[in-house]
Structure formats: structure tokens, C-alpha cells
Amino acid sequence: MHSCRLPSIEDMDISTIALALGSSLSAGLNLYLTVLALGLLQRFEVLKLPPALEVLSHPWILIAAGLLFLIEFVADKVPYVDNTWDAIHSFIRVPAGAILAIGVLGDLPSHWVWLVALLGGFVSFSAHGAKASTRLAVNSTPEPFSNWILSFGEDILSLGVIWLASSHPFLAIIFGLILLTCFVGIMVLFFKFFKAFFRKLKPAGN
């Protein structure tokens, strides 16, 4: 009968946990900026990525991430185009967040790989869901400026999370958990709002 031992603190130190949490959160907001930032940090030896993620510093990965980030940078600023972009990336950001979390934590028993994947995916889904929900609300207004402010704010927040994870892991974990709580709260609020909205649309007596 094999042992189902939890990973010890030696297996997963605080910097590793911070990077896994930060990468998943950041990927949910802006995946391509996250990959680009991690790759450049590794490339210029500011951060030592785990072996599974060292490939992010490969020139072709950096070029691809940079080009996709430029496309997203523009698409993110255009009302309704950003909603379409977010809808498509519901199928990209969430699994990518799971993959990043697994890559950060390295070799794990198979049951832990699945657990880490689920947790990383949930973190990315929460960030992505909060971003997409907020964009839907903002696009109900005719002016584009709030959209631009949100987009720049998301990019800064994404970079800030990665920087904290690479430089101040303890603060990164605290900040990441606060962000995760806020993101989940935003999704719950929007779910309740849309539920009440569609309930009002039902004909009386139904």
C-alpha cells in the first residue's frame, strides 16, 4: 500500500508556491504578457525558473509571446472586441494557468499533478472570469476610456504579480490570496446580477 504523503516544506518552499500562485493569477489576466515576462526574467537571469519552464526563455517563445501580447494589447482596448477575445481565451488562459502551476512545482506524484492542475486552473479561471465579467459591465457604457484604463490596469497588475512572486514571495502569496478572494467575489456578484436580470425578463406568471 503506497503512502499518500503530502509534499513537505522542503519540496515546495515559499518562493515556489508564490511563483505558482502568481503565474496562474497573471495568466488569467494576460497570458501572453505572463509568458513574456517569465521568459525575459529567465533570459536575463533575474529569476531562475524551474527546469520545466526554462523553455519560456527560448527566442522563438519570446517572439511568439511578444507578438500575441501586441495583438491582445490592441484587442483589449476595443469595446466588444475585448469581449470576443475574452470568450475565445476562456479555453486558453485557464488550461495555461494549470500548466504553469504544474511547471513551477516540477516533478510530483500523479495525484498531486492533478490537484495542482485543478488549483492552478481555478486560480486562472477566477482571474479570467473577473476580468471578462468586468469588461461586459464596462462595455455597457458608450465611452471607451474606462476600457483603456481597465486594460492598462490589468497589464500593470499582471506584471506586478509576477514581479512580487520573483522578488518578495511572502508578500506575493498574501497579495495573491487577496486578489483571488476579490476575483471570486466579483464573479459571484455578477452571477447574482445576471440571475436577477434574467428573472426580471421572464413573463409574469411563469
MOLIN-V909371 format. One line per field, one symbol per residue. psi: psi as a letter, one per 20 degrees, with the letter a starting at -180 (. if undefined). burial: b if it has 9 or more other ideal C-beta (glycine too) atoms within 8 Angstrom, else e. Layout:
# MOLIN-V909371
psi = ???
burial = ???
This chain:
# MOLIN-V909371
psi = oqqmpqprhhhnrhhggghgggggghhhgnghhgggggghhggjkhpoqqhhjhhiipghgggghgghggghgghiiophhhggghggihjggghhhggggghgibpqqhhhgggggggghggghgggggggghhgghiiqhqihhggggghgggggghggggghhhmhghggggghgggggggggggghghghghghhhipqpi.
burial = eeeeeeeeeeeeeeebbbbbbbbbbbbbbbbbbbbbbbbbbbeeeeeebbebbbebbeeebbeebbebbeebbebbbbbeebbebbeebbebbbbbbbbbbbbbbeebeeebbeebbbbbbebbbbbbbbbbbbbbebbeeeeeebbbebbeebbebbbebbebbbeebeebbebbbebbebbbebbeebeeeeeeeeeeeeeeee
